[in-house]
Amino acid sequence: MRLLGVLGGMSWTSTGLYYRGLNAGVADRLGGLHSARLLLHSVDFAPVAQAQHDGDWDLTAQVLGAAAGTLELGGAEAILLATNTMHRVAGEIEDAAGLPLLHIADPTAAALLADGRRRVGLLATRFTMEERFYVGRLHEQGLDVVVPGERDRATVHGIIYDELVRDVVRPESRDAYLAVVDRLVAAGVEAVVLGCTEITLLLQDGDADVPLYDTTALHVAAGVDWLCAD
């Protein structure tokens, strides 16, 4: 089995899902007492989140690049960045570590296209919904991405940072997200991407009238494939 470096802590709630999912996936794939060969560098999220909101992406790239470098020094052969938003600096992280990065948008796009979904909604942080680093990568792979309106984007973003990253899950917030999904469906989407790794704490596929694609689960599956590849 190859050795995968996991760059996490953004937030610890979803990084825990990654750790469990990678190990469960390897155990299911290989059987017996097998578990995933991982190196985990979990950063302190508070200064990273502050830099995000300050628009200081150079600082986030420096912090995460340095963290990725420790994974390379520890012998990791690739990096899995356990967050959607920080793929904003994925290229800088790859360059700093000198390792390939398993981009979260790629297995997401592959799953949507395999299921014949072309027009999709996106729930995520404001950064992921409004900037091009994520939506553009999905567009390049043939997807038409619809983001919520301004008020709905504020609602989705606020619940992520005020609740989900703190491991707070409220039924009222679930209802608010489902209302946003309903408005995306009214705009003609065929599926909705849960494009923040914490949203899986709140919504699951089957909760809405259209399929919900969990980027955390899809990213984990890609990580298991990489770990177990010949």
Sequence and secondary structure as in RCSB ss.txt:
>XXXX:A:sequence
MRLLGVLGGMSWTSTGLYYRGLNAGVADRLGGLHSARLLLHSVDFAPVAQAQHDGDWDLTAQVLGAAAGTLELGG
AEAILLATNTMHRVAGEIEDAAGLPLLHIADPTAAALLADGRRRVGLLATRFTMEERFYVGRLHEQGLDVVVPGE
RDRATVHGIIYDELVRDVVRPESRDAYLAVVDRLVAAGVEAVVLGCTEITLLLQDGDADVPLYDTTALHVAAGVD
WLCAD
>XXXX:A:secstr
   EEEEE TTHHHHHHHHHHHHHHHHHHH TT    EEEEE  HHHHHHHHHHT HHHHHHHHHHHHHHHHHTT
 SEEEE  SGGGGGHHHHHHHHTS B  THHHHHHHHHHTT  EEEEE  HHHHHSHHHHHHHHHTT EEE   H
HHHHHHHHHHHHTGGGT   HHHHHHHHHHHHHHHHTT SEEEE STTGGGT  TTSSSS EEEHHHHHHHHHHH
HHH  
